[in-house]
């Protein structure tokens, strides 16, 4: 009996084995979760999950708390502004560190610092130092926002740049999309949970939970293996920063991708900080409603992250521009809606568009940037969050004068125009594969 006959007989006599072989073959062809084959990526993903959870809870709790303490859109904007200032100035330094130092060390130290800030806020709420009865106690939240801005400015360039070191080049978009999928899954769960905790246990319980989540994430990062270290050949830190900016200016593909991504963030993301104005004064749905609103925005984000994780590396420039258009149109609807149902539907598409351009912009930058400059390029990209908070401050001032719908709506219309003009006048971006 030949070997081939034996194999055929074995297959016919073992249908379960044949089925298992087919399943393994199908899983091997499945692109969606390729990056999870890397043990380093699994540790990175688990460590990031702790930080994402804490960030999403903080986004709801701190904004709502300061708005309830003050009732002022301007002070809400001030909190965003002080968060932006250190982010904008420290992020370039974070980029230099990412190109010089093992990234896991920066990530571990930063997540530990975030846990300490959350714990300090929880204790101040528990002792009653921060409360409506103590006029002006909102300054503590502003200081916490300032410190968090500095911590995130240092951490995020390393968190983004390390992806290219723990997965292969062909899996970068898959890894970034899975990373965003995890973030958006928690964005779906964490805000609604935060609203529930606030209504039933108070704000302090939220910050204690954030402390535990940040520390858990730091533990996973501590087990992340050391990745390759790239030596930056410059005379000093300032020289490294200047070299990074010169590199971007002389790389048109990187420049147009950065500019579009940064403008899209500036014009759309302020809705997250201004959301309490809509839920408290226009939709009147309270803390639980705010949590549900922010969670629902994660539904579209989760779906698009799954899709992008499964797609080949093609037409990414077109998809980047289209995502800006979708998000802008959805934000226009949300801004002027007085219907809870319509607001929920529109916010799904806002989340979808945002997740798409965050994934695509990040992927394109990592794909087209030389490794020696990746940390610094990603540090400029991460300045988006500082610019976002700066835009939020301006939007808050406009909201105080003309109302939140007009403020957010004008930014959304500008995003729609930006997307249309980019399609017409910047062919380089839409041609990127």
ABEGO torsion letter per residue (X at the ends): XBAAAAAAAAAAABAAAAAAAAAAAAAAABAAAAAAABAAAAAAAAAAAAAAAAAAAAAAAAAAAAAAAAGBAAAAAAAAAAAAAAAAAAAAAAAAAAAABBAAAAAAAAAAAAAAAAAAAAAAAAAGABBAABBGAAAAAAAAAAAAAAAAAAAAAAAAAAAAAABBAAAAAAAAAAAAAAAAAAAAAAAAAAAAAAAAAEAAAAAAAAAAAAAAAAAAAAABBBBBBBBBBBAEAAAAAAAAAAAAAABAAAAAAAAAAAAAAAAAAAAAAAAAAAAAAAAGAEAAAAAAAAAAAAAAAAAAAAAAAABBBBGAAAAAAAAAAAAAAAAAAAAABABAAAAAAAAAAAAAAAAAAAAAAAAAAAAABBAAAAAAAAAAAAAAAAAAAAAAAAAAAAAAAAEAAAAAAAAAAAAAAAAAAAAAABAAAAABX
